[in-house]
Amino acid sequence: MSIFVGNLSYEISQEDLVEVFQDYGKVKRVHIPIDKATSRKRGFAFVEMESKAQEAAAIEALDGADWMGRSIKVNEARDREERAPFNDREERAPFNGGGGDRKKRY
């Protein structure tokens, strides 16, 4: 299991998260995703702990807690949804090139 931690400050570090979560057990891994386009932290992280019991205790204690001026969201991480590549998505609107029905000016 992994813990999702949301609504984090963009200034957060791995050390900050370890410091908070170690009160509930041994932290095995912390991952803070970075936006590829901007190279900035995305405002959420994933924390893995040594046991499910430790993770459950951390979730219970920290969900909704005020930390670094924000009310953080802490819950069990869900598996990533499988998504079709952009070109294969059925739900998207057909691309018509944009511009509507403009009349030629010449």
C-alpha positions in Angstrom: 0.0 0.0 0.0 1.0 3.6 -0.5 -0.3 6.8 1.0 -1.4 9.8 -1.1 -0.7 13.1 0.5 -2.4 16.1 -1.3 -2.8 19.8 -1.0 0.9 20.2 -0.1 3.0 23.4 -0.3 5.2 23.6 -3.4 8.1 24.2 -1.0 7.8 20.7 0.6 10.8 18.4 0.7 11.3 14.7 1.2 12.8 15.4 4.6 9.7 17.4 5.7 7.5 14.4 4.8 9.7 11.9 6.5 9.8 14.0 9.6 6.0 14.1 9.9 5.3 10.5 8.9 8.0 8.9 11.1 5.9 9.6 14.1 3.7 6.8 12.9 6.4 4.3 11.9 9.3 3.7 9.6 9.1 5.5 6.3 10.4 3.4 3.4 10.0 5.7 0.5 8.8 9.2 -0.4 8.0 10.3 -3.9 7.2 13.9 -4.8 6.1 14.2 -8.5 7.6 17.0 -10.6 5.7 18.6 -13.5 7.6 17.9 -16.7 6.7 21.2 -18.4 7.5 23.6 -15.5 9.9 21.4 -13.4 7.9 22.4 -10.3 6.5 20.1 -7.6 2.9 19.3 -8.3 1.5 19.8 -4.8 1.1 16.1 -3.8 3.3 13.2 -2.8 3.3 9.5 -2.1 4.6 7.9 1.1 5.3 4.2 1.7 5.7 2.9 5.2 7.0 -0.4 6.6 3.6 -1.9 7.4 -0.1 -1.4 6.6 -0.9 -0.7 10.2 1.6 2.2 10.3 0.1 3.6 7.1 -3.4 3.3 8.5 -2.3 5.1 11.7 -0.7 7.9 9.7 -3.8 8.3 7.5 -6.1 8.4 10.5 -4.0 11.0 12.3 -3.0 13.3 9.4 -6.0 13.4 7.1 -7.4 17.0 7.3 -4.5 18.2 9.5 -3.2 21.8 9.1 0.4 21.6 8.0 2.5 24.4 6.5 -0.6 26.6 6.3 -2.6 24.1 4.3 -5.2 21.4 5.2 -3.6 18.3 3.8 -5.5 15.4 2.3 -4.1 12.0 3.3 -5.6 8.7 2.1 -4.7 5.3 0.6 -3.3 5.8 -2.9 -5.3 4.3 -5.7 -3.7 2.5 -8.7 -3.2 4.6 -11.7 -6.0 4.3 -14.2 -5.1 2.8 -17.6 -5.8 5.4 -20.2 -5.7 5.0 -24.0 -3.3 7.2 -25.9 -4.7 10.6 -26.9 -5.2 9.6 -30.5 -7.2 6.5 -29.6 -9.6 8.1 -27.1 -13.3 7.7 -28.1 -14.7 10.3 -25.7 -12.8 13.3 -27.2 -14.6 15.6 -29.7 -13.5 15.2 -33.3 -10.9 17.7 -34.4 -12.1 19.7 -37.3 -9.1 22.0 -37.7 -10.9 24.9 -35.9 -11.8 28.2 -37.5 -15.4 27.4 -38.2 -16.9 28.3 -41.6 -14.9 31.3 -42.5 -15.4 32.6 -46.0 -12.3 33.1 -48.2 -11.5 36.8 -48.6 -9.9 36.4 -52.1 
